[in-house]
Amino acid sequence: MRPCGTFDERYGQDMAIVRTRFQWVMLIVGIGLFLGVYGQVSGYFMLCIANTIGITIIAALGLQILLGYCGQISIGHMAFVAVGAYTTGMLTYHLGWPWIAAFPVAVVASALVGVAFGIPALRIKGFYLALSTMAAHFIIMWAILHGGEITGGAFGLPVPPPKFGAVVINSERAFFYLIMAFVLMMTFLAKNLVRTKLGRAFIAVRDNDVAAEFMGINIVSHKLLAFGIASGFAGAAGALYAPYLGNLAVEQFAFIESLWYIGYLIVGGMGSITGVYFGVTSLVTLKHLIMVGSSELAGIVPALSSGISAALMQIFFGTVIALFLIFEPLGLHHRWETAKSSIRLWPFPY
Amino acid sequence: MIGAIYSLLALGIVLILKSSGVFNLAVGEFVAFGCYIGWAFAVQLGVPFPLMFAGLFVVAALLALGIERGFMRPLIGQPVLSAIMITIALMQILAGIIVLVWPGTNRVYPPLLPSGTFAFWGVTVSQENLLIFLVCMGAFALFVVFFQYTRIGLVMRAVSEDQQLAQSQGIKVTSIISIAWFIAIAVAFIGGLFLGFRHGVNGPGLAALGLKSFPAVIVGGMESIPGALIGGMLVGISETFGVGYVDKYVRGGMAEVMPFIVLLLVLIIRPYGLFGYKKIERV
């Protein structure tokens, strides 16, 4: 629902995402405040949370396009992030490429791997597809773990920090600006992608694939394309994640992380780019709070120390997902929309 | 013999699938949970063996009721992703509880099974393995008979076919689903108990085994109980072959991926598995 008194006089106005001058001002002031004030004032921990959220948002946008818009389930998304991260790591560490040159290669490599593992989607759907993407996760992880010196295997792969001329990105604050720049770009890309012809074709495939095919949408190419785009986003996230971590290890791309991505989408809301922001921001922040809280708790009760953080995280994850599935299957995004329209309508009930 | 364990886990999945149409991804955690509960009864409380069995069944019944009420009933009519995610949520909650309640490393059961070995046509088989194998086979035979010849088995098949139609025939769908969960959890618990006898109690390891039993379900065909048996055996054998013949060329670790490679191949070539109905939606 749009604010009162907004009328379309040109086609461009009808298509605009940011509709009113007030919204433009809010958007620019908001981004400016976030980059200027949050980026400068906040300390190490806050920046760390923001960076993790940023990288996760980029990868989750890809999964949203695949799952929320094209309706193809993937529970191995973290593996494609790993492909992007390890491609970046191998190119920059072994071959000495600059990071900015490795970035597009990582995106393309990840997208290609995604298309390869999307092939089962041509014949199956539903949870058959979920299982095949789970298999993809374990096979990719196995390849990385047993790649010997090329991937670093169990010892990990060091990744040099990116350099832009004389500027070396090696502090949390520097990464904050790099990551946020990419978050803005990728959000712009995703938000516009889903309203192009391609995006609408994805939605048609999700809603009814037989009808979509009937209308002249090539299902085979669109499904593969959705897998490619999703993995491309994951690859971009991985390319940012690699230098941010500094040292890649297989454990950072565990299966549970792939499940968390689905969790972000469920909490945020399926089929909405804004929902990705809600889901990722709320859950990643809570994750960090649990990590801090449980280490505090382990300090108080030493008997609980071993693995309590992981255990609490698992229980928390399960509970949140179950509660959202049962009580709010449409996610936080839906709540946000209802809240917005009720504020706009106030004081009238409808 | 790893195949027998996969078969048992696959059976737990197929049972729930057949009666309620939900693919239970948490089966590995059920097994681990059963293993720990059994250990808690046997070692921490020191109850004798038959009592422990009864205790396990009580816990399984409570768990099944809770799951059906709390997790499954609100999700009737939701899309398939919700059903997958709710079992994943269940899996995470159980895994977390296991780590919280029983932290630390492996635990060992007191020896209850015979541990000798004997030669069988030149192949050395341990009595323990044989017993586990026989129990698996017995369970399978029992379930085949149960689904084919008893009234409740028939009702369960009706429920899996079409819940609304079953309801209109006067079947109480919710309680049938509860019973199915109870049976599946009980099977998983018993499986966990035997695994615990053999390998000690190790939660994360058992959960990983659970993940590797999905290929068994798919290979055998989703709706077929004999399929679960044969699928489990095939996956176990392929895994052993992978370790034996492929490992030396690829720096090892085939045991972890071989089931998944099999899974991918089956999904691409014959998605309905060996014995499943060919009703899978084609695109």
Interface residues (C-beta under 8 A of the other chain):
Chain A: L67 I73 I75 I119 P120 A121 L122 R123 I124 K125 G126 F127 Y128 A130 L131 S132 M134 A135 A136 F138 I139 W142 L145 H146 G148 D209 I219 K223 F255 I256 L259 I262 G263 I266 L304 S306 G307 I308 A310 A311 L312 M313 Q314 I315 F316 F317 G318 T319 I321 A322 L325 I326 P329
Chain B: F23 G70 F71 P74 L75 Q78 V80 L81 S82 A83 I84 M85 I86 I88 A89 L90 M91 Q92 I93 L94 A95 G96 I97 I98 V99 L100 P103 G104 L211 F214 P215 I218 V250 R251 G252 G253 E256 V257 F260 I261 L263 L264 L267 I268 P271 I280 E281 R282 V283
